Amino acid sequence: MVSSRKLFFHKRGSAARLFLFCLIGVLVFGASLSGITVAATPSTPVLTSVPISSGNTLFFASSIDLSSRGYVEEEYLVAGTANIYEYDAGKQVRVKTPNVAYQTRILIRRPTHPGKFNGTVLFEWLNPTAGFDIDFMWQSTNRRILQDGYIWVGITVRPVAINFIKAWNPARYGSLAMSDAGLIYDAVSQLGVLLRDNHSSQNPLSAFNVHRMLGTGYSQSARYLVTYINEFHPDAVLPDGSPAFDGYLVSGANNTARQINSMSGDAGDERRFINAPVPVIRTQTETELALGSATTRLPDSNLYRTYEWAGASHADTENLALTQVVIERDIPGAPPAVCAEENNPLENSPFIRAALVNLNRWVRDGIVPPPAVLINLDSAGKIIRDAHGNAIASLRPPGLEAPLGRHFPLNDGPGPCFLVGSFFPFDEAKLDSLYPSHGHYVSDIARAVRSLVLGRYVLPEDGARYIVDAAQSDVGK
């Protein structure tokens, strides 16, 4: 994996910088004890609350004023023992090194009062690709989390991220330790069971009576999640035999499952396919499709959906703008870098928010989500494009149904520019021919929004934002 801790990006020709270095390498990297079968260590982890005070703040605290929304943020150190695993010659998981001590941390963002909790925890594997934690799924979904009363939990999942925050604040994080990335699998299972135990004094959510927990992760973390789902989901079992994790939202993963330990490679064979006994929704952008993620496609089933969003890029502008605020607060001073082309403005986050709501309803109420959305590919696996150069799909975002330019899933330039996507605006003559009046443009956007909202691919409030943005634009005037 390539790491770049001090790389910022901004739209060419704009003073507004977008932090994208966290994405570098996301899609392009990737003493045995024989005969020991898979078994998560049964020990319950020990949680220690870490007070937050002036001069001793937690790393990557929310940039949103949570208190004004009736929420609070907490941090806990999580200590336990876990196994390191490996694959045998038959690709079966076995213990490589048993009972290794670890200490990681979790962040919790929860309603102040249990009465505001909707019963569902969204458990995010924090993304470590930048060399430190970034809460991509929180950034994409926090609007709905705060509106609906979810609890969000984020966990530090890799040694590189632990080492970073230990150096960032030794007094707060000096005791953290994770000798191998593979320890996270047992750690997540143990923590998942603990957070569902309403009678445990170690459970910081015991007063909230958690009914459901959904695992989630973005990009590299989504790939770790694929390995967890396939190999370790059965280990996180509640006393009544039900799973600790009731469903999964897997977003922005490429065509491999992530390594099972720090010394192993990623899995690009059959292990890349998600195989879960609980509902799973997978969301992808055009960037992942351009880089080969179509090889992980699975058909719709009673437990699985895939949504591929044409025009959207791996680096979402809404997400990155929120991330930028936190980075400049916690890790200031990084110089900007410039991508060769204008950054793609089409957002992915509205579709992730809808996927979260659909997954929660699927798990909670048995309401089946809408059918898959797939980007059209030719016989060689290449994306098929329309006359404007935009990807064709079974359903598309408003920005492609009423385009203002060509959206491309990649970009040129240093670091992770290739994941930002690029945008090539139409000239005025072409815009005039497409939209002879402002009303034509707004009507085209509204028509596209109507299909997405009625189909439950976009939430009504996000649909309204698309229309308001169109109405406030100068297109066709």
Secondary structure as UniProt FT lines:
FT   TURN            5..6
FT   STRAND          8..10
FT   TURN            12..13
FT   STRAND          17..18
FT   HELIX           21..23
FT   TURN            24..28
FT   TURN            34..35
FT   STRAND          46..49
FT   TURN            54..55
FT   TURN            59..60
FT   HELIX           67..69
FT   STRAND          71..87
FT   TURN            89..90
FT   STRAND          93..111
FT   HELIX           114..116
FT   STRAND          120..125
FT   TURN            129..130
FT   HELIX           136..148
FT   STRAND          151..155
FT   HELIX           159..168
FT   HELIX           170..173
FT   TURN            174..175
FT   TURN            181..182
FT   HELIX           183..195
FT   TURN            198..199
FT   TURN            201..202
FT   TURN            204..205
FT   HELIX           206..208
FT   STRAND          212..218
FT   HELIX           220..231
FT   HELIX           233..235
FT   TURN            239..240
FT   STRAND          247..251
FT   TURN            262..263
FT   HELIX           270..272
FT   STRAND          280..285
FT   HELIX           286..290
FT   TURN            291..292
FT   HELIX           293..296
FT   TURN            302..303
FT   STRAND          304..309
FT   TURN            310..311
FT   HELIX           317..330
FT   STRAND          336..338
FT   HELIX           349..365
FT   TURN            379..380
FT   TURN            387..388
FT   HELIX           398..401
FT   STRAND          405..408
FT   HELIX           415..419
FT   STRAND          422..425
FT   HELIX           428..434
FT   HELIX           438..454
FT   TURN            455..456
FT   HELIX           460..472
FT   TURN            475..476
//
